[in-house]
Amino acid sequence: MAKNNKAVLTGTHFLSGDLACAEGALAAGCRFFGGYPITPATEIAERMARRLPQIGGIYIQMEDEIASIAAVIGASYAGKKAMTATSGPGFSLMQENIGLAVMTEAPLVIVDIMRGGPSTGQPTMPGQQDVMQAKWGSHGDYEIIALAPSSVQEMFDLTIECFNLAETFRVPVMLLADEIIGHMWERVEIPPSNEITIINRKKPVVPPREYHPFQPDDDLVPPMACFGEGYRFHATGLTHDEKGAPKTVSIPEQTKLVKRLCGKIRTNTDTIIQVKEVTLEDADVVVVAYGIASRAALSAVRKARTQGIKAGLLRLITIWPFPEKLVAQIAEQAKAIIVPEMNCGQLVREVERAAKTTPVSLLSKLGEEPHRPSEIVEAMRRM
C-alpha cells in the first residue's frame, strides 16, 4: 500500500515512465519546473503541475521551450533544483541555452522523451534519434552527461541520479528515454526518503569578498553561491576568468576555461559511467544496447544461449560520456558486436570507433515497433 509522504510517495506504485520520472525529480529535491507541453513528455509536466504546489515548489508553463530552459537556468542560480522535460522539436529549441548552462555551470536536469524525427516527425511514435544531439547539439567544446533508462523503475531511479550528477559536477544532465519507456506502465518501488541518496551542490566556505565564482577546487568544480546569499558576482556566457569577468580575446583564459569544463567530466568518467553486463565473460557475439532496445536484447541473449550461441549483452545506462574503454575491452574478446538502435545509426559509430577492427553491425528500426528478440537472434546468426 502506497503512502503519501509529501515529496516522496513511499511504497509500491503502478506508474508510467513519465509519472515515475516526475516522482523521482521530487524525491531528488526538485522544486522548480519550467516547461512547455509536447508529446510524449507532457505527462511529466502535468504531474509536476499538480505535485509541486503540494510541497512548496513552483511550476511554470512558459511560452515555448526556449523560455523554459532559460527559466530553469535562472531557478538553478536562485538555489533551486530545477528541471524541464521535452521531446525532439523542443530539445532542438533548447540547445543554445544548454550551451549557456554549460558555460555558467548551472546544475539542472533536462528530460528528453524521444520520438521519431526529424522536424515534427512522429509525435506519438518512439525513436532514439536524439542521441548525438544530446552530445553535440550546442556549439563549442563541452562535455555532457546523459543517462538512458530501460524500465519505469529506472525512470524514477535515474532521474534522482541525474540530479545528483548535475549537483556534483555543476553541469546540465540529460535523461534520454524513448516514447515506449515514457508511456509504459510498470510496478515501481519508491523507498523512504531517508533511504534515497541525495547530493547537493558545494557551497563556498570563504567570505563574500574572497569568493571567485568560477575558481575550482581540486575536482575542477567551483563551489556555487546562489542569488540572495550575499555574494556579488558576474555570470556570463562569454569566455570569463575565475571572477566571472568577460575575457573574450584572451587565448589563455579560453584555453583554461574550456579545458576545465571538459576536464571535470573526462577525469571522472570511471565514477560517472554505469552499465549492466550479462554473460560477457565468454561471449563471442555481444549486443550493445540501451533504452527499449536493451529489453529485447536481453531476451535475445538468453534465447541465443539456449541455441548454443555464446551471446552477451552490454546495456548502456550512461550514454554520455561514452564508455569507450569498456567497449574496447569487450571488442578484444568478442568476434562480433551488434548494436540495435531505433535510428539510422548513431551510437553505433561510437561503438565502431572503440571496437577498432572487431566487426560491428547496426540493427536499425524506425517507427512504432521496437526490436524483437527474434530479430536480434537472427542478426547473431548472420554475424
VOPAGU-2260 file (C-alpha; in pm, 1 decimal, decimal comma):
REM VOPAGU-2260
SITE   aa  ch    i         X         Y         Z
SITE  MET   A    0       0,0       0,0       0,0
SITE  ALA   A    1     146,8     334,8    -104,3
SITE  LYS   A    2     165,0     619,3     143,7
SITE  ASN   A    3     171,0     989,9      60,8
SITE  ASN   A    4     477,8    1125,7     235,8
SITE  LYS   A    5     464,5    1472,9      80,2
SITE  ALA   A    6     757,2    1487,0    -162,2
SITE  VAL   A    7     829,9    1113,4    -157,2
SITE  LEU   A    8     537,8     881,1    -228,3
SITE  THR   A    9     686,1     589,5     -37,7
SITE  GLY   A   10     562,3     243,4    -130,4
SITE  THR   A   11     463,6      33,3    -429,7
SITE  HIS   A   12     302,2     207,2    -726,1
SITE  PHE   A   13     182,0     128,5   -1076,2
SITE  LEU   A   14     312,8     420,5   -1281,7
SITE  SER   A   15     403,0     518,7   -1633,0
SITE  GLY   A   16     761,2     613,1   -1707,5
SITE  ASP   A   17     670,6     981,3   -1732,9
SITE  LEU   A   18     498,2     979,9   -1394,0
SITE  ALA   A   19     786,0     788,5   -1234,8
SITE  CYS   A   20    1026,6    1048,0   -1373,3
SITE  ALA   A   21     827,4    1328,3   -1210,4
SITE  GLU   A   22     819,0    1145,9    -877,3
SITE  GLY   A   23    1193,7    1082,4    -898,6
SITE  ALA   A   24    1254,5    1452,4    -954,0
SITE  LEU   A   25    1050,2    1543,8    -647,7
SITE  ALA   A   26    1228,7    1281,5    -438,1
SITE  ALA   A   27    1562,8    1427,1    -552,7
SITE  GLY   A   28    1462,8    1771,2    -424,3
SITE  CYS   A   29    1342,9    1935,3    -745,8
SITE  ARG   A   30    1133,0    2236,7    -654,0
SITE  PHE   A   31    1109,9    2417,2    -988,5
SITE  PHE   A   32     982,1    2300,9   -1323,9
SITE  GLY   A   33     969,6    2521,4   -1630,9
SITE  GLY   A   34     826,4    2361,0   -1939,2
SITE  TYR   A   35     601,5    2356,6   -2242,0
SITE  PRO   A   36     366,6    2070,1   -2337,2
SITE  ILE   A   37     491,2    1829,0   -2601,8
SITE  THR   A   38     410,3    1468,1   -2681,6
SITE  PRO   A   39     530,8    1225,8   -2544,8
SITE  ALA   A   40     665,6    1419,8   -2242,5
SITE  THR   A   41     354,7    1617,7   -2147,1
SITE  GLU   A   42     258,4    1381,3   -1864,7
SITE  ILE   A   43     574,6    1481,7   -1677,4
SITE  ALA   A   44     471,2    1846,4   -1685,4
SITE  GLU   A   45     114,9    1759,9   -1586,5
SITE  ARG   A   46     233,5    1560,6   -1285,6
SITE  MET   A   47     473,7    1833,3   -1176,8
SITE  ALA   A   48     198,1    2094,2   -1215,5
SITE  ARG   A   49     -13,1    1901,9    -964,6
SITE  ARG   A   50     257,3    1786,5    -725,4
SITE  LEU   A   51     493,5    2083,3    -691,9
SITE  PRO   A   52     237,9    2319,4    -529,2
SITE  GLN   A   53     166,3    2046,3    -272,5
SITE  ILE   A   54     522,8    2061,7    -141,1
SITE  GLY   A   55     603,9    2430,4    -177,8
SITE  GLY   A   56     756,6    2409,1    -523,5
SITE  ILE   A   57     691,6    2616,1    -834,7
SITE  TYR   A   58     562,1    2504,3   -1172,8
SITE  ILE   A   59     563,7    2747,7   -1463,8
SITE  GLN   A   60     438,2    2676,7   -1814,9
SITE  MET   A   61     641,8    2902,2   -2039,1
SITE  GLU   A   62     552,9    3028,2   -2385,8
SITE  ASP   A   63     796,7    2788,4   -2552,9
SITE  GLU   A   64    1093,8    2560,6   -2489,3
SITE  ILE   A   65    1348,2    2841,7   -2526,8
SITE  ALA   A   66    1190,0    3027,7   -2237,2
SITE  SER   A   67    1151,9    2702,1   -2042,3
SITE  ILE   A   68    1522,5    2621,2   -2030,8
SITE  ALA   A   69    1604,1    2987,5   -1959,3
SITE  ALA   A   70    1370,5    2981,7   -1658,3
SITE  VAL   A   71    1529,3    2659,2   -1536,2
SITE  ILE   A   72    1877,7    2813,5   -1554,7
SITE  GLY   A   73    1754,1    3112,4   -1354,9
SITE  ALA   A   74    1591,6    2888,7   -1093,4
SITE  SER   A   75    1915,0    2691,6   -1059,2
SITE  TYR   A   76    2109,1    3011,4    -995,4
SITE  ALA   A   77    1845,6    3109,9    -741,0
SITE  GLY   A   78    1936,1    2797,6    -545,6
SITE  LYS   A   79    1663,4    2555,2    -654,6
SITE  LYS   A   80    1700,0    2212,6    -804,1
SITE  ALA   A   81    1530,2    2263,5   -1138,8
SITE  MET   A   82    1416,1    2055,2   -1434,1
SITE  THR   A   83    1242,3    2068,5   -1768,5
SITE  ALA   A   84    1103,5    1792,7   -1990,4
SITE  THR   A   85    1055,2    1787,1   -2365,1
SITE  SER   A   86    1085,0    1585,1   -2683,7
SITE  GLY   A   87    1280,8    1624,1   -3007,0
SITE  PRO   A   88    1148,4    1954,0   -3150,4
SITE  GLY   A   89    1157,6    2121,8   -2809,0
SITE  PHE   A   90    1501,4    1974,6   -2743,2
SITE  SER   A   91    1622,3    2145,9   -3061,1
SITE  LEU   A   92    1495,2    2481,7   -2937,3
SITE  MET   A   93    1677,8    2438,6   -2606,6
SITE  GLN   A   94    2025,3    2384,7   -2749,6
SITE  GLU   A   95    2151,1    2744,7   -2734,9
SITE  ASN   A   96    2059,6    2778,5   -2369,0
SITE  ILE   A   97    2203,9    2436,4   -2292,3
SITE  GLY   A   98    2534,1    2587,9   -2403,4
SITE  LEU   A   99    2470,3    2880,0   -2167,1
SITE  ALA   A  100    2406,2    2637,3   -1881,6
SITE  VAL   A  101    2733,7    2460,6   -1960,3
SITE  MET   A  102    2927,6    2788,1   -1966,4
SITE  THR   A  103    2771,4    2927,5   -1648,7
SITE  GLU   A  104    2791,7    2583,2   -1483,9
SITE  ALA   A  105    2425,5    2578,2   -1385,0
SITE  PRO   A  106    2323,3    2237,3   -1246,8
SITE  LEU   A  107    1991,4    2127,2   -1396,0
SITE  VAL   A  108    1814,1    1828,0   -1546,6
SITE  ILE   A  109    1667,7    1800,5   -1896,8
SITE  VAL   A  110    1438,7    1507,2   -1972,5
SITE  ASP   A  111    1404,2    1420,4   -2340,8
SITE  ILE   A  112    1136,7    1161,8   -2420,0
SITE  MET   A  113    1249,3    1075,6   -2770,6
SITE  ARG   A  114    1009,1    1037,7   -3061,7
SITE  GLY   A  115    1052,1     990,2   -3433,7
SITE  GLY   A  116    1202,7    1278,8   -3627,4
SITE  PRO   A  117    1334,4    1488,2   -3794,8
SITE  SER   A  118    1125,4    1804,7   -3763,3
SITE  THR   A  119     778,0    1737,9   -3623,3
SITE  GLY   A  120     817,1    1375,8   -3725,5
SITE  GLN   A  121     608,1    1121,7   -3537,1
SITE  PRO   A  122     476,0    1277,4   -3215,4
SITE  THR   A  123     327,1     952,7   -3082,5
SITE  MET   A  124     589,6     705,3   -3202,0
SITE  PRO   A  125     918,2     602,7   -3035,2
SITE  GLY   A  126    1266,0     681,5   -3152,6
SITE  GLN   A  127    1626,1     700,9   -3036,6
SITE  GLN   A  128    1721,8     975,6   -3278,2
SITE  ASP   A  129    1834,0    1244,1   -3029,5
SITE  VAL   A  130    2140,3    1060,2   -2900,1
SITE  MET   A  131    2401,5    1256,6   -3091,5
SITE  GLN   A  132    2209,0    1581,0   -3048,0
SITE  ALA   A  133    2235,8    1533,7   -2672,5
SITE  LYS   A  134    2613,3    1527,2   -2706,6
SITE  TRP   A  135    2673,1    1780,9   -2983,2
SITE  GLY   A  136    2354,0    1988,9   -3001,0
SITE  SER   A  137    2505,8    2314,0   -2877,9
SITE  HIS   A  138    2814,3    2471,2   -3033,2
SITE  GLY   A  139    3163,3    2476,6   -2889,2
SITE  ASP   A  140    3362,1    2223,1   -2690,1
SITE  TYR   A  141    3195,9    2082,9   -2381,4
SITE  GLU   A  142    3111,8    1756,6   -2209,0
SITE  ILE   A  143    2764,7    1645,9   -2109,3
SITE  ILE   A  144    2614,7    1362,5   -1904,9
SITE  ALA   A  145    2321,3    1161,3   -2040,2
SITE  LEU   A  146    2153,7     852,1   -1893,2
SITE  ALA   A  147    1920,1     609,3   -2070,5
SITE  PRO   A  148    1659,1     418,8   -1865,0
SITE  SER   A  149    1514,5      87,7   -1983,6
SITE  SER   A  150    1230,8      47,8   -1732,4
SITE  VAL   A  151     978,9     253,9   -1539,9
SITE  GLN   A  152    1170,3     183,6   -1219,2
SITE  GLU   A  153    1479,5     330,8   -1379,7
SITE  MET   A  154    1282,0     637,6   -1484,1
SITE  PHE   A  155    1244,5     702,2   -1110,9
SITE  ASP   A  156    1592,9     592,8   -1003,9
SITE  LEU   A  157    1788,6     756,3   -1284,2
SITE  THR   A  158    1604,5    1086,9   -1252,7
SITE  ILE   A  159    1740,1    1105,8    -899,3
SITE  GLU   A  160    2083,3    1010,6   -1031,9
SITE  CYS   A  161    2060,0    1287,5   -1292,6
SITE  PHE   A  162    2005,2    1545,9   -1020,5
SITE  ASN   A  163    2292,8    1405,7    -813,2
SITE  LEU   A  164    2530,0    1421,6   -1110,8
SITE  ALA   A  165    2416,0    1773,2   -1201,0
SITE  GLU   A  166    2476,7    1894,1    -847,2
SITE  THR   A  167    2812,8    1717,1    -821,6
SITE  PHE   A  168    2961,5    1847,4   -1145,8
SITE  ARG   A  169    2762,8    2170,8   -1199,1
SITE  VAL   A  170    2655,6    2062,3   -1544,4
SITE  PRO   A  171    2328,5    2001,6   -1730,9
SITE  VAL   A  172    2241,0    1632,5   -1712,9
SITE  MET   A  173    2002,0    1464,9   -1955,4
SITE  LEU   A  174    1765,6    1173,9   -1915,9
SITE  LEU   A  175    1714,9    1021,6   -2262,1
SITE  ALA   A  176    1415,3     789,9   -2273,2
SITE  ASP   A  177    1226,5     671,3   -2578,5
SITE  GLU   A  178     849,1     711,7   -2603,0
SITE  ILE   A  179     784,1     348,6   -2510,9
SITE  ILE   A  180     965,3     378,3   -2178,4
SITE  GLY   A  181     793,9     711,7   -2114,2
SITE  HIS   A  182     443,9     573,6   -2171,0
SITE  MET   A  183     494,8     219,0   -2041,8
SITE  TRP   A  184     322,8     128,1   -1711,8
SITE  GLU   A  185     508,5     -93,2   -1462,9
SITE  ARG   A  186     547,1    -152,7   -1092,6
SITE  VAL   A  187     770,3      98,3    -917,4
SITE  GLU   A  188     915,6      67,9    -567,3
SITE  ILE   A  189     977,2     405,0    -401,1
SITE  PRO   A  190    1187,3     381,8     -82,5
SITE  PRO   A  191    1153,5     613,1     217,8
SITE  SER   A  192    1326,7     947,2     178,3
SITE  ASN   A  193    1592,8     854,1     433,7
SITE  GLU   A  194    1698,9     564,6     209,1
SITE  ILE   A  195    1741,3     778,5    -102,8
SITE  THR   A  196    2090,3     917,8    -165,4
SITE  ILE   A  197    2067,1    1290,1    -232,5
SITE  ILE   A  198    2363,2    1509,3    -330,5
SITE  ASN   A  199    2355,4    1888,0    -310,6
SITE  ARG   A  200    2591,2    2135,8    -475,1
SITE  LYS   A  201    2902,8    2254,8    -294,9
SITE  LYS   A  202    2871,6    2594,0    -129,1
SITE  PRO   A  203    3155,1    2846,0     -79,3
SITE  VAL   A  204    3330,9    2848,2     257,5
SITE  VAL   A  205    3509,8    3181,3     207,1
SITE  PRO   A  206    3369,3    3527,7     287,1
SITE  PRO   A  207    3189,4    3707,5       1,4
SITE  ARG   A  208    3482,8    3942,2     -58,2
SITE  GLU   A  209    3714,4    3644,8    -124,0
SITE  TYR   A  210    3474,7    3446,9    -340,3
SITE  HIS   A  211    3555,5    3383,4    -705,6
SITE  PRO   A  212    3253,0    3215,3    -863,6
SITE  PHE   A  213    3444,4    3010,5   -1117,3
SITE  GLN   A  214    3751,6    2920,5    -915,2
SITE  PRO   A  215    3751,2    2540,9    -899,1
SITE  ASP   A  216    3851,2    2306,3    -622,8
SITE  ASP   A  217    4085,4    2016,8    -694,1
SITE  ASP   A  218    3795,3    1829,8    -858,1
SITE  LEU   A  219    3770,1    2110,2   -1118,9
SITE  VAL   A  220    3421,0    2204,5    -992,5
SITE  PRO   A  221    3373,9    2551,3    -835,3
SITE  PRO   A  222    3162,0    2592,6    -520,8
SITE  MET   A  223    2835,7    2762,7    -614,1
SITE  ALA   A  224    2692,6    3066,6    -439,8
SITE  CYS   A  225    2336,6    3148,6    -539,8
SITE  PHE   A  226    2139,4    3467,5    -578,3
SITE  GLY   A  227    2032,1    3613,2    -246,9
SITE  GLU   A  228    2306,5    3452,5     -39,2
SITE  GLY   A  229    2515,1    3767,1      -1,2
SITE  TYR   A  230    2768,1    3702,5    -276,7
SITE  ARG   A  231    2810,9    3951,1    -559,9
SITE  PHE   A  232    2945,0    3812,1    -885,8
SITE  HIS   A  233    2903,6    3816,4   -1261,9
SITE  ALA   A  234    2771,3    3518,3   -1461,0
SITE  THR   A  235    2803,1    3532,4   -1838,6
SITE  GLY   A  236    2802,6    3310,7   -2142,9
SITE  LEU   A  237    3113,5    3490,9   -2264,9
SITE  THR   A  238    3457,8    3348,3   -2202,7
SITE  HIS   A  239    3537,9    3462,0   -1849,2
SITE  ASP   A  240    3802,1    3441,0   -1579,9
SITE  GLU   A  241    3755,6    3286,1   -1236,5
SITE  LYS   A  242    3596,4    3608,2   -1109,9
SITE  GLY   A  243    3334,1    3589,6   -1384,6
SITE  ALA   A  244    3471,9    3889,1   -1575,2
SITE  PRO   A  245    3447,2    3857,9   -1957,0
SITE  LYS   A  246    3779,3    3779,7   -2129,4
SITE  THR   A  247    3666,7    3737,2   -2486,3
SITE  VAL   A  248    4002,3    3797,5   -2656,1
SITE  SER   A  249    4221,0    3609,6   -2407,8
SITE  ILE   A  250    4359,9    3287,4   -2550,1
SITE  PRO   A  251    4493,9    3169,4   -2210,1
SITE  GLU   A  252    4158,0    3225,4   -2038,5
SITE  GLN   A  253    3966,7    3049,7   -2318,8
SITE  THR   A  254    4203,9    2755,2   -2308,0
SITE  LYS   A  255    4195,0    2730,5   -1928,4
SITE  LEU   A  256    3817,2    2759,9   -1902,4
SITE  VAL   A  257    3712,9    2524,1   -2181,6
SITE  LYS   A  258    3965,5    2257,5   -2084,5
SITE  ARG   A  259    3833,8    2269,2   -1728,2
SITE  LEU   A  260    3470,4    2243,9   -1841,9
SITE  CYS   A  261    3562,7    1932,4   -2038,4
SITE  GLY   A  262    3807,0    1802,1   -1781,0
SITE  LYS   A  263    3566,9    1794,0   -1486,6
SITE  ILE   A  264    3369,0    1525,9   -1673,9
SITE  ARG   A  265    3651,4    1348,9   -1857,1
SITE  THR   A  266    3860,0    1295,4   -1545,3
SITE  ASN   A  267    3563,9    1140,6   -1364,0
SITE  THR   A  268    3429,6     903,0   -1629,3
SITE  ASP   A  269    3503,7     596,1   -1416,8
SITE  THR   A  270    3272,0     721,3   -1142,7
SITE  ILE   A  271    3004,8     856,3   -1380,2
SITE  ILE   A  272    2964,0     564,1   -1620,7
SITE  GLN   A  273    2707,8     296,1   -1537,6
SITE  VAL   A  274    2645,2     -20,4   -1740,4
SITE  LYS   A  275    2488,5    -363,1   -1694,0
SITE  GLU   A  276    2676,4    -670,2   -1816,2
SITE  VAL   A  277    2511,8   -1004,0   -1898,8
SITE  THR   A  278    2720,3   -1318,4   -1974,6
SITE  LEU   A  279    3008,4   -1124,8   -2122,9
SITE  GLU   A  280    3283,3   -1345,7   -1980,6
SITE  ASP   A  281    3275,1   -1597,1   -2271,4
SITE  ALA   A  282    3067,7   -1411,8   -2531,0
SITE  ASP   A  283    3154,7   -1443,8   -2898,6
SITE  VAL   A  284    2874,0   -1210,3   -3003,4
SITE  VAL   A  285    2799,5    -906,0   -2786,7
SITE  VAL   A  286    2492,4    -687,9   -2815,5
SITE  VAL   A  287    2543,4    -323,3   -2712,9
SITE  ALA   A  288    2205,5    -163,7   -2647,6
SITE  TYR   A  289    2021,0      99,0   -2445,5
SITE  GLY   A  290    1663,6     200,4   -2370,3
SITE  ILE   A  291    1377,4      -7,9   -2507,6
SITE  ALA   A  292    1609,7    -195,1   -2745,1
SITE  SER   A  293    1803,4    -335,1   -2449,6
SITE  ARG   A  294    1494,2    -516,5   -2322,6
SITE  ALA   A  295    1464,4    -710,9   -2646,1
SITE  ALA   A  296    1840,8    -761,7   -2644,3
SITE  LEU   A  297    1829,6    -924,3   -2300,6
SITE  SER   A  298    1565,1   -1171,9   -2415,2
SITE  ALA   A  299    1763,1   -1234,8   -2732,5
SITE  VAL   A  300    2082,4   -1312,9   -2544,4
SITE  ARG   A  301    1902,2   -1561,1   -2320,3
SITE  LYS   A  302    1735,5   -1727,8   -2619,0
SITE  ALA   A  303    2061,4   -1742,5   -2814,0
SITE  ARG   A  304    2234,1   -1913,3   -2522,8
SITE  THR   A  305    1976,9   -2194,6   -2533,3
SITE  GLN   A  306    2061,4   -2239,5   -2902,3
SITE  GLY   A  307    2434,0   -2272,0   -2841,7
SITE  ILE   A  308    2530,8   -1917,3   -2938,0
SITE  LYS   A  309    2772,4   -1760,9   -2690,2
SITE  ALA   A  310    2596,8   -1426,6   -2665,6
SITE  GLY   A  311    2638,6   -1141,0   -2420,5
SITE  LEU   A  312    2484,3    -802,3   -2352,8
SITE  LEU   A  313    2635,6    -469,1   -2259,2
SITE  ARG   A  314    2346,5    -242,5   -2162,0
SITE  LEU   A  315    2445,2     121,7   -2157,8
SITE  ILE   A  316    2287,3     318,6   -1876,1
SITE  THR   A  317    2530,9     604,6   -1925,6
SITE  ILE   A  318    2540,0     708,8   -2290,0
SITE  TRP   A  319    2748,6    1023,4   -2239,9
SITE  PRO   A  320    3030,1    1009,8   -2151,8
SITE  PHE   A  321    3051,2     704,9   -2375,4
SITE  PRO   A  322    3218,5     400,0   -2210,0
SITE  GLU   A  323    3474,8     358,5   -2484,4
SITE  LYS   A  324    3735,9     183,3   -2267,2
SITE  LEU   A  325    3488,9     -86,2   -2169,5
SITE  VAL   A  326    3369,3    -134,4   -2527,5
SITE  ALA   A  327    3731,6    -161,5   -2640,6
SITE  GLN   A  328    3797,1    -432,8   -2379,8
SITE  ILE   A  329    3490,8    -627,8   -2488,6
SITE  ALA   A  330    3590,6    -597,2   -2853,6
SITE  GLU   A  331    3926,0    -761,5   -2782,1
SITE  GLN   A  332    3742,8   -1078,5   -2677,3
SITE  ALA   A  333    3430,7   -1076,4   -2895,2
SITE  LYS   A  334    3417,7   -1189,9   -3255,6
SITE  ALA   A  335    3133,2    -954,8   -3342,7
SITE  ILE   A  336    2921,3    -676,2   -3193,0
SITE  ILE   A  337    2557,8    -594,3   -3274,7
SITE  VAL   A  338    2401,9    -255,3   -3197,6
SITE  PRO   A  339    2020,2    -239,1   -3216,7
SITE  GLU   A  340    1901,9     122,5   -3235,2
SITE  MET   A  341    1575,9     296,4   -3323,1
SITE  ASN   A  342    1753,1     528,3   -3564,0
SITE  CYS   A  343    1962,6     506,7   -3879,7
SITE  GLY   A  344    2284,4     460,5   -3683,9
SITE  GLN   A  345    2404,3     697,2   -3412,6
SITE  LEU   A  346    2567,9     538,8   -3109,8
SITE  VAL   A  347    2687,3     255,0   -3332,5
SITE  ARG   A  348    2951,0     497,3   -3464,1
SITE  GLU   A  349    3094,3     531,5   -3116,2
SITE  VAL   A  350    3094,8     153,9   -3078,9
SITE  GLU   A  351    3276,6     116,1   -3411,0
SITE  ARG   A  352    3534,9     371,8   -3306,6
SITE  ALA   A  353    3604,5     194,2   -2977,7
SITE  ALA   A  354    3591,1    -159,2   -3120,7
SITE  LYS   A  355    3855,1     -81,0   -3384,7
SITE  THR   A  356    3889,3    -396,8   -3601,0
SITE  THR   A  357    3612,9    -607,7   -3445,0
SITE  PRO   A  358    3312,2    -626,5   -3682,4
SITE  VAL   A  359    3019,6    -409,9   -3569,6
SITE  SER   A  360    2672,2    -445,9   -3718,9
SITE  LEU   A  361    2387,4    -196,6   -3689,3
SITE  LEU   A  362    2035,5    -335,3   -3647,7
SITE  SER   A  363    1823,7     -33,1   -3734,4
SITE  LYS   A  364    1449,5      16,1   -3682,0
SITE  LEU   A  365    1234,0     323,7   -3725,8
SITE  GLY   A  366     872,0     385,0   -3635,9
SITE  GLU   A  367     630,1     234,5   -3388,9
SITE  GLU   A  368     752,4    -123,4   -3349,3
SITE  PRO   A  369    1067,2    -177,9   -3139,4
SITE  HIS   A  370    1315,6    -458,2   -3198,4
SITE  ARG   A  371    1200,1    -814,0   -3143,8
SITE  PRO   A  372    1427,5   -1065,2   -2967,7
SITE  SER   A  373    1397,6   -1296,3   -3270,3
SITE  GLU   A  374    1536,3   -1024,0   -3498,3
SITE  ILE   A  375    1841,4    -981,3   -3276,8
SITE  VAL   A  376    1897,8   -1357,7   -3256,9
SITE  GLU   A  377    1881,5   -1377,4   -3635,8
SITE  ALA   A  378    2139,4   -1095,6   -3656,9
SITE  MET   A  379    2363,8   -1300,2   -3428,5
SITE  ARG   A  380    2339,7   -1597,4   -3663,8
SITE  ARG   A  381    2427,7   -1380,1   -3961,5
SITE  MET   A  382    2734,3   -1242,0   -3781,7
